[in-house]
Structures are given as C-alpha cells and as structure tokens.
Amino acid sequence: MKFTPLNDWKWSYKDGKLIMLLRSDEGKLFSFTTHYRRVDLMLEPEDGQKFCVADANLLTDYQEGLYTLNLSEGGCLDLGINAVACERYVRPSSPVSNLFVPMGAGYRFGRGSIVSLYSKQGNIGDCLVINENDQDNLMRLMLLNVEFKANRDFVFTLGSMLRVRADLACPYRAMGTQWSVRYA
C-alpha cells in the first residue's frame, strides 16, 4: 500500500486524541491515532484541517531518519505522523537535562536524526530529533522506545517530548547497549 502526503490527508480527533485521516493511493481510507491527547496540545488543529506542504516536508525529514532503524513502512509512517504532531502541536515539555549524562559534546544533529540519551541511572533512550535548537537553546526530541525509565521518578513513554541540552545526545547507540555507569 502506498501513501502520498496531501492525498486527502486531514487532522481530526477521536476519543480525545489527535488523529490523522489519510487516503492511500489506492483510495482506501485509514486513521492513524497519535500519542497525543487534546490536553497535550499547545495548538489544536481544526477538525478536518488539511495536512499541508509544511507537514509533508516535516514528515519527509522524519521518515528519512526512521528508515535507518529498518522499521516497516507503516511503522515509519506512524512514527513520522506522531513526530509531525509533536513538532507542530504538542505543548513543549519542561527541560529534563539533569537526568542524563553528557555524551555528545561536539555532535550536531539535524531534524530527523536518530540519537540516544544515557540516563544517570544507566538506562538508554532512543529519540528522533524534532528540533535541534528551540527557543530555549534546547533540543526537542521524541522518544522512540515504548518506555524509558530515566530514574525512579521519571518514566517516559513512546512519543514523549524530551527537551535537553545538545551535549547530552549522541549518535544512535554510540555507547552500545551495555551502559552500566550509574550516578547517584
């Protein structure tokens, strides 16, 4: 099944969540439910608001990065739509830089890059770069893991926005998966 952005794609709502209604190139109608409830949104698209050229450009950037993870086309589309919603509509989260170990000094990542964060508790979170430098000089990332326990008080779930200093992100799993240094 093939999907061409702008082919009758619309933002809408279902059960209090932001969704994307889209039509495949074959004419079949689909609905993708995002991870975002109306209360998570800073700006609410109007029900039926068209997926615009700016949305399509963002989706392309995000999907290019997501394809490097060898996800299915449907998985990349789903995460890409969530990333567009995260960028365009989700209320910015509070900064959480204090939860992570600086691992990425000197790296620069563009929109759509896949990066990893290493928590002081020894856990690894993989993220998609939504915005490499927001108004507070922080990176905005969207979590790609089903769950990421940064510490006992902070557990993030798939689609969560994380705002952190750029020096905390490093290339995807650059430090491996056997991260064992723990900080008090």
C-alpha positions as CSV (number, residue, x, y, z in Angstrom):
1,M,0.0,0.0,0.0
2,K,1.4,3.4,-0.9
3,F,0.6,6.8,0.7
4,T,1.3,10.1,-0.9
5,P,1.1,13.0,1.5
6,L,-1.5,15.6,0.7
7,N,-3.7,13.0,-0.9
8,D,-6.8,13.9,1.1
9,W,-5.0,13.8,4.5
10,K,-6.7,15.6,7.4
11,W,-6.1,16.2,11.1
12,S,-9.0,15.2,13.3
13,Y,-9.9,13.9,16.8
14,K,-11.2,10.6,18.1
15,D,-11.8,9.7,21.7
16,G,-9.9,12.8,22.8
17,K,-6.8,12.1,20.8
18,L,-5.3,13.8,17.8
19,I,-5.6,11.6,14.7
20,M,-4.6,11.7,11.0
21,L,-7.2,10.6,8.5
22,L,-5.5,9.7,5.2
23,R,-6.3,8.0,2.0
24,S,-3.9,5.6,0.3
25,D,-3.0,6.0,-3.3
26,E,-5.4,3.0,-3.9
27,G,-8.3,5.1,-2.4
28,K,-8.6,3.2,0.9
29,L,-9.3,5.4,4.0
30,F,-7.0,5.0,7.1
31,S,-6.9,6.5,10.5
32,F,-3.6,6.9,12.5
33,T,-4.1,7.7,16.2
34,T,-1.3,9.8,17.6
35,H,0.0,9.5,21.1
36,Y,-1.3,13.0,22.0
37,R,-4.5,13.9,23.8
38,R,-6.1,17.3,23.3
39,V,-4.8,18.4,26.7
40,D,-1.2,17.7,25.5
41,L,-1.6,20.2,22.6
42,M,-0.5,23.8,22.7
43,L,-2.2,24.5,19.4
44,E,-5.2,22.4,18.3
45,P,-5.6,21.9,14.6
46,E,-9.2,22.4,13.5
47,D,-11.1,19.2,13.0
48,G,-10.6,18.4,9.3
49,Q,-7.6,20.7,8.9
50,K,-5.7,19.6,5.8
51,F,-2.2,18.1,6.0
52,C,-0.3,21.0,4.4
53,V,3.0,21.2,2.5
54,A,4.9,22.2,5.7
55,D,3.6,19.0,7.3
56,A,4.6,16.9,4.4
57,N,8.2,18.4,4.4
58,L,8.5,17.6,8.1
59,L,7.2,14.1,7.6
60,T,9.8,13.5,4.8
61,D,12.6,14.6,7.2
62,Y,11.4,12.4,10.0
63,Q,10.9,9.3,7.8
64,E,14.4,9.6,6.4
65,G,15.8,9.2,9.9
66,L,13.3,6.5,10.9
67,Y,14.1,4.3,7.8
68,T,17.7,4.0,9.2
69,L,16.1,1.9,12.0
70,N,14.9,-0.7,9.5
71,L,11.2,-0.2,10.5
72,S,8.4,-1.3,8.3
73,E,6.9,1.4,6.0
74,G,3.8,1.5,8.2
75,G,5.9,1.9,11.4
76,C,7.9,4.7,9.8
77,L,4.7,6.4,8.7
78,D,3.1,6.1,12.1
79,L,6.1,7.5,14.0
80,G,6.6,10.1,11.3
81,I,3.0,11.4,11.7
82,N,3.5,11.4,15.5
83,A,6.6,13.4,15.0
84,V,4.8,16.0,12.8
85,A,2.1,16.3,15.5
86,C,4.8,16.6,18.2
87,E,6.6,19.4,16.3
88,R,3.5,21.3,15.2
89,Y,1.0,21.0,18.0
90,V,2.3,19.5,21.3
91,R,3.0,21.8,24.2
92,P,6.8,21.9,24.9
93,S,7.8,19.9,27.9
94,S,9.9,21.1,30.8
95,P,13.6,20.6,30.3
96,V,14.9,17.3,31.7
97,S,18.7,17.7,31.0
98,N,19.6,16.9,34.7
99,L,18.5,13.3,34.2
100,F,21.2,12.5,31.6
101,V,25.0,12.1,31.2
102,P,26.7,14.4,28.7
103,M,27.8,12.0,25.9
104,G,27.5,14.0,22.8
105,A,29.8,17.0,23.1
106,G,30.7,18.2,19.6
107,Y,28.0,16.3,17.8
108,R,25.4,18.3,15.7
109,F,22.2,16.6,14.7
110,G,19.6,17.8,12.3
111,R,15.8,17.2,12.2
112,G,15.1,13.6,11.7
113,S,18.3,12.2,13.2
114,I,18.1,9.3,15.5
115,V,20.0,9.8,18.8
116,S,20.4,8.1,22.1
117,L,20.3,9.5,25.6
118,Y,22.1,7.8,28.5
119,S,20.5,8.4,31.9
120,K,22.4,8.8,35.1
121,Q,20.6,5.6,36.3
122,G,22.1,3.6,33.4
123,N,19.2,3.4,31.0
124,I,19.2,4.2,27.3
125,G,16.5,6.1,25.5
126,D,16.4,6.4,21.7
127,C,14.9,9.5,20.2
128,L,14.1,11.3,17.0
129,V,15.3,14.9,16.7
130,I,12.3,17.1,16.3
131,N,14.0,20.4,16.6
132,E,17.8,20.8,17.0
133,N,17.6,24.1,18.7
134,D,14.4,25.5,20.2
135,Q,13.7,29.0,21.6
136,D,15.4,28.0,24.9
137,N,18.5,26.7,23.1
138,L,17.5,23.1,23.8
139,M,17.0,20.1,21.5
140,R,13.4,18.8,21.3
141,L,13.3,15.0,20.9
142,M,10.5,12.5,20.5
143,L,11.0,9.2,22.4
144,L,11.0,6.1,20.2
145,N,11.2,3.5,23.0
146,V,7.9,2.0,24.3
147,E,9.2,3.1,27.8
148,F,12.3,4.8,29.1
149,K,12.8,4.9,32.8
150,A,15.2,7.8,33.3
151,N,15.1,7.4,37.0
152,R,12.6,6.2,39.6
153,D,10.5,9.4,39.3
154,F,10.7,10.0,35.5
155,V,9.3,7.3,33.2
156,F,8.7,8.5,29.6
157,T,6.6,6.6,27.0
158,L,6.6,6.3,23.3
159,G,6.0,9.7,21.7
160,S,7.0,11.7,24.7
161,M,8.7,15.0,24.0
162,L,12.1,15.4,25.8
163,R,13.8,18.8,25.9
164,V,17.5,18.5,26.7
165,R,20.9,20.3,26.1
166,A,22.5,19.2,22.8
167,D,25.6,17.9,24.5
168,L,23.5,15.1,26.1
169,A,22.6,13.4,22.8
170,C,24.9,11.1,20.9
171,P,24.6,9.1,17.7
172,Y,22.2,6.2,18.0
173,R,23.6,3.6,20.4
174,A,27.1,5.0,20.0
175,M,28.0,3.9,23.5
176,G,26.5,0.5,23.0
177,T,23.7,-1.2,24.9
178,Q,25.9,-2.3,27.9
179,W,25.6,1.1,29.7
180,S,26.4,0.4,33.3
181,V,27.9,3.5,34.8
182,R,25.4,4.8,37.4
183,Y,25.4,8.1,39.1
184,A,23.8,8.9,42.5
